[in-house]
Amino acid sequence: MALENGLPWVLDGIDLGDLLLEVGPGPGLATGILHRDHPRMVSVEIDGDLAIESKRRVREEVRVLRGDGTCLPFCEGAFSAAVCFTMLHHVPSQRLQDQLLREVHRVLQPGGVFAGSDSRWSRLFGLFHMFDTMVVVDPDGFGERLENVGFADVQVDKIDGAFRFRGTRVQ
Ligand SMILES: C[S@@+](CC[C@H](N)C(=O)[O-])C[C@H]1O[C@@H](n2cnc3c(N)ncnc32)[C@H](O)[C@@H]1O
C-alpha cells in the first residue's frame, strides 16, 4: 500500500488532537507528512540510526526519540492520539505486540484514538522479510487483541495486502 494512498485511508475521519504519538516511524516517511498538520508530535523508533534519519525529515519542534514501543517513556494519558504504520509485524512476538498495544493504551488520554495499518501475509511479503523480523498480524483476530488491552469502538478493515485498525481509550 503506497503511503500517499495509505495514510488518508488509515486516518480517515479521525481527530488526532493536539499531541500525537507515532510508534515505529522507521526512516520517517509518514512522520514527514504528519508533522505538517501535527507539529506537536512525538515519534518513538527503536533503531537509533532510523530515529536520526526520521528526525531529519521533520521540523524542529517534532521530537523523535530512540525508544521501545513496548515500554514507552511517557506518563499515563499523555497523548491525544497515537498511530503506527506497517510496524507491528517488526515486533518479534505476539506477546510483545500485545505489550505495545497495552502501552499505547496507557499513554492515551480517555477519548484518544489509536489508529494504524499493517501488511497482510503474502508470498512476496514473506520473501521481502526473509532475513528480517516478521511476525505477521492476523487482522481477523486483531480487533479482539485491541479489546483485550482495553480499547473500545474497535474497527479493523481489510484490503488486498493490508489492513487498517482503530480503537479508542474510553477511561
Ligand atoms: C517497516 S518500518 C515502518 C516505517 C514507517 N512506519 C512507514 O510506514 O514508512 C517498521 C519500523 O518499526 C520499528 N520498530 C520495530 N519494533 C519497534 C518497537 N518495539 N518500538 C519502536 N519501533 C519499533 C523498526 O525499527 C522499523 O523502523
PDBQT file of the ligand as one rigid body, heavy atoms in Angstrom, charges set to zero:
ROOT
HETATM    1  C1  LIG A 201       8.707  -1.107   8.221  1.00  0.00    +0.000 C 
HETATM    2  S1  LIG A 201       9.230   0.128   9.317  1.00  0.00    +0.000 S 
HETATM    3  C2  LIG A 201       7.832   1.201   9.212  1.00  0.00    +0.000 C 
HETATM    4  C3  LIG A 201       8.230   2.564   8.847  1.00  0.00    +0.000 C 
HETATM    5  C4  LIG A 201       7.131   3.621   8.804  1.00  0.00    +0.000 C 
HETATM    6  N1  LIG A 201       6.167   3.498   9.865  1.00  0.00    +0.000 N 
HETATM    7  C5  LIG A 201       6.448   3.649   7.467  1.00  0.00    +0.000 C 
HETATM    8  O1  LIG A 201       5.275   3.287   7.371  1.00  0.00    +0.000 OA
HETATM    9  O2  LIG A 201       7.092   4.051   6.498  1.00  0.00    +0.000 OA
HETATM   10  C6  LIG A 201       8.984  -0.532  10.952  1.00  0.00    +0.000 C 
HETATM   11  C7  LIG A 201       9.748   0.248  11.999  1.00  0.00    +0.000 C 
HETATM   12  O3  LIG A 201       9.327  -0.129  13.305  1.00  0.00    +0.000 OA
HETATM   13  C8  LIG A 201      10.458  -0.082  14.150  1.00  0.00    +0.000 C 
HETATM   14  N2  LIG A 201      10.203  -0.850  15.368  1.00  0.00    +0.000 N 
HETATM   15  C9  LIG A 201      10.166  -2.196  15.490  1.00  0.00    +0.000 A 
HETATM   16  N3  LIG A 201       9.906  -2.530  16.767  1.00  0.00    +0.000 NA
HETATM   17  C10 LIG A 201       9.762  -1.373  17.451  1.00  0.00    +0.000 A 
HETATM   18  C11 LIG A 201       9.481  -1.061  18.806  1.00  0.00    +0.000 A 
HETATM   19  N4  LIG A 201       9.299  -2.022  19.704  1.00  0.00    +0.000 N 
HETATM   20  N5  LIG A 201       9.390   0.230  19.162  1.00  0.00    +0.000 NA
HETATM   21  C12 LIG A 201       9.584   1.223  18.252  1.00  0.00    +0.000 A 
HETATM   22  N6  LIG A 201       9.874   0.991  16.960  1.00  0.00    +0.000 NA
HETATM   23  C13 LIG A 201       9.948  -0.286  16.570  1.00  0.00    +0.000 A 
HETATM   24  C14 LIG A 201      11.564  -0.663  13.280  1.00  0.00    +0.000 C 
HETATM   25  O4  LIG A 201      12.854  -0.336  13.773  1.00  0.00    +0.000 OA
HETATM   26  C15 LIG A 201      11.256  -0.030  11.931  1.00  0.00    +0.000 C 
HETATM   27  O5  LIG A 201      11.937   1.176  11.768  1.00  0.00    +0.000 OA
ENDROOT
TORSDOF 0
